[in-house]
Amino acid sequence: MSASTSAPSSLSAPSSPGGPGAPETHEHFAVESDVKPTINILIVDDEHTLRESCASVLRHEGYQVTVCGRGDEALELVQRRGFDIVLLDLYMSRVSGMDLLKACLEAKPGTICIMMTGNPSVASSIEALRAGAWDYLPKPFSANQLELLIGRATHAVLVSRETDKVKSDLDKRHGHSGKVNLLGTSAAFRKIVELARKVASTDASVFITGESGTGKEQIAQFIYHHSRRAGRPLVAVNCAALPEPLLESEMFGHVRGAFTGAVSEKAGLLEVANGGTLFLDELAEMPLSIQAKLLRVLQDGVVRRVGSTTADAVVDVRFIAATNRDPAQAIEENLLRKDLYYRLRVVPIHIPPLRERVEDIPVLAQYFLAHYWTRHRERGADMPVLGPAAIASLQSRPWRGNVRELQNVIEHAVVLLDPGAEIQPEDLPLIDDPTPTPTSFSFNDFGDEVYHSARERVLAEFERSYLRWLVDRAGGNMSRAARIAGVDRTTLYRLMEKHGLQRDTIITSR
C-alpha cells in the first residue's frame, strides 16, 4: 500500500475521528464497533514513537492492541499467542522482519501480516508478499492510512472466520463436501482432475479452455478449494458481462473524481483478491486496453486505480483464467494479447466437450436426478430410475450445451415424472432448433387494436425472438453477440433487460 503524495503528515499521534479524510475512510471500510474488540493486533517496531502512536490510534478505534519493540521478544510472543493482524517493521535488529513474518505464519497460517518500512521498494515489497505478507505500508504514513488498511485487514479476518465456520459446518454435516467434487469416470476427465489436483498445491497460473457448459468454473473452484489459498478470497470476474469502463473500475478500483459518479475511493477486485485467487472467466472478451493493464499487474504486482497517478496497492494474487474460444484463434483475431496469454498459461487445462466423454453422462445424469428430485419433490417420495434406454438416448445426443444442457434436461424431466418411475427416452425433452422462425400474423389478429399499440407489440415479439436466436448463436458470449448484431454491448444488455431475458436461461433451454 503506497503513501499518497497528498496524505497528511507522518503518524505521530491519534487522529481525531472527525479529522480530515476520516469520514471517507470509515465509510468505505466500515467495521462494526462490537467487532473491533475481537480483533487482536500486534505492532512490532523498534521506533518507540511510531509503535505507540499506531497503538494509540487503533486502541482509540476499539481494537485489542499489543506492542513490542524487539524482534526476538515478538518471536516469543507470536509463538505463545495467536494474533489476527501483525504490523511489523521490515528492518529490525536481532530478528529481521522477514524472519518474524515467517514465524507468524508458521504459528498461525491465517495471520494477516503487514510489513512497514522507511525504505520502500517494489523489489522488497514483492519479496515480502511472496513470503506471505498481506500488504505493504511505506513510512511515513498517516493515521487515516493506517485506519483504512486495518479496516481492510479486519474485513479479511472476518471473511476468513466466516469461511472457516462454513467449512466446519459442512464438514460436520457432510464430511468434506465443502470441497468441490468433480463427477466423471472417463479417462480424459480423470486426467483433468489429476492435473488440477497437482497444480492446486502451487501458485502457478492456470488457463482453462473448453466449450460453454463443460465445467470450466467448477475446475477453477476445485483448484481453489484444494490450494493453500483456500482460506483467502476467491473472486470471480466475468469479463464479458460488463462494459469496458465499468470492468476497468471493477478490476482496478478508482480514486475519487476519476469519472462522473466516482464520489469516493474504491478498491478494485484485484485488491479484494489479495492473498487469494482471481478467476477471470471469458478472458478473450476483455478489452485489449484492460488486458495491457492486467499484464502490468502480473509482472510487478502493483495496482494503479483508475484516475490515479501513483501505485495504489501491491497485491499477491493467484490467477486462473478461462475461455470458450480457441486461444490461438483469439490471438490471431486480435482479441487476446499473446504476452498475456503466455503469462497466464503456465499450466493449460483443456476440458473436452461432453459428446467426447459419453462415459461421464450416466454419473452426471444420476447426480442431477438426485439433486433436483430432492429440490422439487416432497421428502420420502421414491426417486425415478434411469432406465437403460434412457441412458442410451442421453449418450447418443450431441450436447451442444454440454453439462449445463444435460442438467437442464434432467431437471425438466424431474418436474414431470411420477415417483418411482423408470425414465424412458420419451421422458427426456428433445432440444428444440434455436433458429427463429419469422413472426407471422394475420391482420385479423389485430381486431380493433390501434396502429401504435399493434406496432409496439409486433416489434416486441420480433426483439424477443431475435435476441434468443442471437445469444444462442453466439454460445452465450455477449461480446460476440453484439458483434453479430452490429450494436454495442450496452445496447444489447439494455434490450435483454427490457424483455426480461437472461443469457444463462437461453443457453440452458436450447
FENLINPE-V244773 format. One record per helix or strand of 2 or more residues. SS is the DSSP state (alpha for helix, beta for strand). FROM is the first residue (numbers start at 1). TO is the last residue. Records with the same first field share a line. If there is no record, write none. Layout:
SS->FROM-TO + FROM-TO
//
This chain:
alpha->22-28 + 33-36 + 48-61 + 71-80 + 97-107 + 122-130 + 143-174 + 187-200 + 216-225 + 244-252 + 269-272 + 283-285 + 288-300 + 327-332 + 338-344 + 354-356 + 358-376 + 388-395 + 402-416 + 425-427 + 443-446 + 451-473 + 478-485 + 489-498 + 503-508
beta->40-44 + 64-68 + 85-89 + 112-117 + 135-138 + 206-209 + 234-238 + 253-254 + 266-267 + 277-281 + 302-303 + 313-314 + 318-323 + 347-350 + 385-386 + 422-423
//
